[in-house]
Amino acid sequence: MEVWRQCAHWLVAARVLPAGHRASSPGGQVWDLAQALRDGVLLCHLLNALLPRAVPPRDICPRPQMSQVR
């Protein structure tokens, strides 16, 4: 299994990426995972899943399209 697919499945198992996300589906592509990770919001949620309260909620932009502007 390709490393990016393993990553997508791990993110689903960590409950950070939705179970039905395209990146974890058989037809998914690495681009789908890259898009999910692109703005950093998912990574903040992953960090909080691994280490609760590591990133305060006020520091996570609720609008992903704006999170790249910061």
N, C-alpha and C positions, 0 to 999 in steps of 0.2 A: 504494500500500500504506500502511496506517495506521502511524503512528510506533511504536505499541506492538508491532505485529507485526514491524516491522524490528528493534526492540530484542530481541524474543524470538529471532529468527533469528540475530542477532549473538551473543547469549549462547550459543546452540547452537554456532555456529561457533567461539566462544572456548572451547568444551568446558567450560562452567560449568553450563549447563542441559542435561539429558539430551536426546538427539536425539528421543526419542519423547514429550517433554513436551507436555501438552495445549495450552499457550500457543502452541506452534509448529505445531500442527495446524490444518487448514482450519476445523474447528469450534470452535477455541479462542476465548476471549473475554478482554478486558483483565483481568477479574477473576482469571483463571487465572495471568496474569503477576504481578499484584499479590500473590496468595497466595504465589507462589514468592519474591518479594522481601521479603515482609512482615517476617520475623524478622532480616534482615540477614546471615544466614549465607552466602547465595549471593553477596552483594556482597563479603564478605570473601574468598571464593574467587576472585571476579573480580579483585579487587585483587591477590591473590597470583599470578594468571595473568598480569597485566599487569606487575607488579613483584614478582618472586619474594622471598619472606620479608618482605613489607611488613607483614603481620599475622601475628604468631607463632601457631602452631597452638594453644598453650595459651590464647590469647585468644579463640579461636572455640569457642563452646559446642557440644559434640557433640550435645546434645539441643535441636533447634530450638524445641520448645514451651517450654523454659526460658530460651531466649536473650532473650526479651522481658522477663523478670523482672529481669535484671541491672541 
